[in-house]
Amino acid sequence: MITNIADYFTKGCGRCKYFATPDCKVLKWAMGLADLRVICRELDLTETAKWGHPCYMRGKRNVVIIGSFRDDFRLTFFKAALMKDPEGILIKKGPNTQTADMIIFTRNDDVARMEKVVRSYIEEAIGYADSGIEPPKVKVEFELPGELVEALDDDPKLAEAFHQLTPGRQRSYVINLSSAKTSKTRSARILKFRDKIMLGKGALER
């Protein structure tokens, strides 16, 4: 994955074999991604590379992150539970996500067309970051599979990372593991998921 932010916009994220090739999904959306970058920088957000993507911060707090896919590119908000979403444009990542947290763009000119709204949403998120406001914690009850409990007990770093995940991301692992028919399969999936959990991602996130 890239660590130099400039590489993202000229070569890609570095997460697949198409890095720095004409087939890179980042380069497909180069114009729209550049428009998002301009907006974030003009709003005085600090630009950095995290998880192979451009992440924009206010002080020590992540505000938004940019991502690109084959069929679209996205602006995802951290602390999205605080967002009012007056235009109704925020979308959930998946059926197991509690909060709608991203704007999806399917054309390179979408950002320019929606610039006023995009700016207002980012400005709202910046306001929460500046004031230190946190979203209310939602207590979600679900039972962890025995294999996951055992893995967390045996791996303190994994346990710390898992318990720092949002309830929705924790649930995504519970649902995935619960669908496995055997204990052996569940244990294998936990081992496969370790890196994602350590990166703060849900089971369905890339």
N, C-alpha and C positions, 0 to 999 in steps of 0.2 A: 504494500500500500504506500501511496505517496506521503511524504512528510513535508515537502516544499509546496506551499499553497499554489504557487505559480504553475507548477507541473499539472495540477488538476485541470486548469483551463486550457492548457496547450497539448497535454498528452493523455489525460484521463486519470482515473482513480488508482489504477495499478492493481485492481482486485481480480482481473481476469486476463486471459491470453491476448485480448484485443488492445491492450495498453499501447498507446502511441501509434495506433494504426488507423486507417480511414474507417474501420468498422467499429471503433470505440463508441459506445453509447453516449459518452460525455460529449464527444465532438459532434455528434448528431444534433445536440441541443446547444451548441456553442453560443449562438446569439442570445437565446433566452437566459442561459446561465450567466452570461456576461451582464445582461440587464439586471438580474437579481444581485449580482456582485456590486454593481454600481450603486444600487439603492442601499444596500447594507453598509457600504463604505461611506456613502454620503450621510447616513444617519449616525455616523461616528461610532460604529461597532468595530471591535478589534477582530481582525481576520486571522484565522489559524486553521491548520489542518488537523482534523480528528477523525479517526476511523476511516481514513482515506477520502474524506469529504471536507468541503469548506464549512467551517463552523464559525459563527459570529457571536462574540461575547461582549458583555458590558461588565467591566471589572473582572471578577472571578466567576461570573454567572453566564452559562450558556443561554443564548436567546433564541437563535434559529440555526438550522443546518440545511445545507443544500444537497440534494441527491438526484441522480439521473438513472433512468431505466430505459428499456428498449422502446416502450410505448409512451413514456411521459417523463417529465422531470418535476421535482417537488421542493417545496419550502416547508420544512417541519419546525413547529414551535415547541420549545421546551416549556414546561409549566403550563401546558395548553389548557388545563382545567380552569385557569383564570380568565381565559379569553372569552369575550362576549359574543363574538361572531355575528354582528348585526346583518351582514350580507348573506349569511348561511352558506359560506363557501368552504368551511373547514370539513375535512373528510377523515374518517377513521381508517387506520391502517388495515384493520381486518375485523372479523366478527367478534374476536375476543378482546378487542381494545375498548376500554371504557370511554376514553375521551377522543373527540375529533381533534386532530392536531396538525393537519397538513393541508396545504393548497396544492392541487395537482394541475399542471399545465400540459396541454397536449399539442400545442403549436408554439413555434419559436417566437411568434409575435404576441403571445398571450400576456407576457409580463408588461410589455409596453402598453397594451390595451387596458390592463388592469392596474397600472402603476399607482394611481391615486389610492385605490383600495389596499393594495399590497403595502404601500408605505404606511397607511393608517394602522394596519394590523401590526406591523413591526414596531411602530411607535408605541402602540398600546403595550406590547410585550416589553419594550424598553422601560416604560413607565413602571411596570411591576418589578423589573430588575433593579431600577434605581431606588425604589422604595423598600426593597427587600421583602415584598409580599410573597408568601408561599401559598399554594393551593391547599384547601382543606384536605386532610388525610381521610381517605375512605377506608373503613375497615371491611375487608373482604374475607369471608370464611370459606376455606376449601381445604380438603385433606390432602396432604402430600403423600405420594406413593412411598411405600416402605423403602424401596431401593434408593430413592432420592434422599430420604431422611438419613439413611446409612451413609450415603456419599457425602452429605453435608457434615455429618458428625466426624467423618474421617479426614475431611479437607477443610480446615478453618478458613482458608482464603476463599474457597468456593462458597462456603456458607455466608461469609461476609458479603460477597458480591451478590449472591442470590437474594439475600434479605434487603439489599439496597435497590433491587429491581422494583419497578412499579407493580402494583397488584395485577394489572393486566398482563404484564410480561411474565410474572410468576405463574399466573393462571395458564398462559400459553404452554408452559413446560408441563404443568400438571395434566392438561388436556392431551398433549402429545404423548406423554408417558403412559397415561391411563388407557390409551388406545392400543398399546402393545399387548399381545396375547400372552407373552411369557416374561418371567423375571429376567431371564438372560437378555432378552431384547431391550427391556427397560434399562438395564445396567449399561448395555452397549450404547444406547441413545444418550444416557447421562454423560458418558465419556466423550461422545461426539459433540455434545452441547457445551462442554466446559469452556471452550474458548469464547463462545458467544455470551455465556453468562458473565465471564470475566470482563467482557467489553460492554456490559450493560444492555445487551440486546435480548429481544424476545425470541421464541423458538422459530417464528416465521420470518424474522428479519434477516436480510442478507448481510 
